[in-house]
Amino acid sequence: MSEAQIEPGLAGLFTTLNLTLGEEVHLFTTSLDIAVTRMRRQGMADEAIYQTLLRDAQTGGRIFGTFGNTVKRHIYGGIQDAGTIGKEAEFAAAGIAPGGEEKWTTYVTETGPCPDCLTRAGDVLTAEAWDAIGRPGSGWSVCKDACKCELNPVQLKTPDKVVA
């Protein structure tokens, strides 16, 4: 698989991540502005506001913690998406055409499997059918975008469950 064949997928991913993270920064600054306005309206001095925001940032509080977790979630999702793009390119190079039947492999973590994903362990559907009902990490399940499950072409003979 050549770099040129992978690049279009990654370019689209980078554009999406850039737009998404830009929107998250906008939401964060709006939230920060609302919090500062509220504190000022309540009569807090600027130094007290600064100390409150500093404590929030240091402890991963409501404002900064939410933003940090959101950024981590988007970066993790981007890494998963980049892996999927690379994996699909490798499948194509091996002669496995996209759009065929794919098997769901459920990942079982130290806390156990996601109950939604467990119901799909070993299920085989077409790529189009998976698109219609939700792929791993698409947000359809309890684990949402933290999902580590995989869809692989049936030709690979993957297990139904993997203990991570």
N, C-alpha and C positions, 0 to 999 in steps of 0.2 A: 504494500500500500504506500503510495507516494504521499509526500507532505502536502502537495497541491490538492489531493483528494480529501484530506482531513481538514485542511484550512477553512473551507466554507462553513462547515459545521461549527468549528471553534470561533470563527469570526461572528457568527450569529449568536453564539453563547456569550461571547465577550460583550457584544452590543446589549444583549438582554441584561446581563449582570450590571453593566455600567448604568443603564437606565433605571434598573430596580434599586441599586444602591444609591443612586442620585435621589430617587424619590424617598428612600428611607432617611437620607440626610435631611431632606426638606421636612419630613414629618418630625424628625428629632428636633430640629431647630424651632419648629412651630411649638412643639411640646415644651421645650426649654423656655421659649418666649412667654408662653401661657403661665408656666410656673413662676417665672420672675415677676410677671405682671401681677399675679395673684399675691405673691409675697409682699410686693410693694404696696398693693392696695390694702393689705392688712397692717401696714405700717412698719415692716421690717427695714432696717438699715442695710445699705449696700454690703457692708462687711459681713453682716449676719446672713444675707442672701448668698454671698460668696462662700462662706463657711458651710452653709447648708448644701450648696451644689457640690462643693469639694468633697464633703462627707458622702453624698450620693454617688459621686464618681468613684471614690475609694472603696465603697462597700458594694458597688453594683446595685445601687438602689433603683427606685422606680423609674427614674428618667434615664440615667446612664446605663443601668443594667438591662433595661428593655432594649435600648439601642444596640448595646454590645451583643446581646443574644440574637437579635434580628440580623445583624451583620454576619455573625458566625453561621447562622442558619443558611443565609444566602450563599456564603462562601462554600460551605459544606455541600450545598445543593449544586453549586457550579462545578465543584470537583467531581461529584457523582456524574453530572451531565457530561463533563469532559471525558471521564472514563467510559461512559456509554458510547460516545462518539468514536473513541479509539477502538473500543471493542467491536462496534459495528463495522468499522473499517477493516479490522482483522478478519471478521467473518466474511466480508465481501472478498478479501484477498484469498481466502481459503475456498472460495466458490460457493459460499452459502448465501443465497439470494435473500435480500430483505423482504419482509412481508409474509414469510412463511409461518409455520406453527412455532410457538414459543412456549417453553415450560417454566412455570413459576417455581423458584427455589426460595424457601423461607429461611431467613437467618434467625437463629435462636441466640439471644444475648444472655449475659449473666442474670438479667432480670426475667428471663423467659421470652417466649415469642409474643409478638403482637397478636392479640386474638383475631383480628381481622385477617392479617396475613396468614396465620395458621390455617384458616379455612381454605386458602388458595394453594397450599403446599402441594406441589406435583400437578396442578391443573395445567392443561395444555389447551391453548386457544390460538387463533390467528393473531397477527400483530394488530390488525384492524379491530378485532374484538377486544384486545387488551386496551387499545386506545379508547374504545367506547366505555369501558367499565372502570378504567384506572390502572395505570402502571405503577410499579414501585416508586415511591417518593413523590407521586403526583398529588398527594393530599387526600386521597379517598379514604385512607385508613386511620385508625387511632394513632399510629406512629407518624402519620403525615409525612413531612419532608425529611424526617430522620430515618426513614425506612432504608434498610440495607439489603432487602431482598433483591433478587435478580430475575430477569427473564432472559433465557438463552434459547437458541434454536434447538429443536428436539434432536437434531443430529449429534449434539454434544453429549447426550446421555448424562445429564447432571442429576444430582440427588434431589429429593423432595425437600429435605431440610439440611441445614448446615449449622453446627454449633460454633458460634464465633468466639 
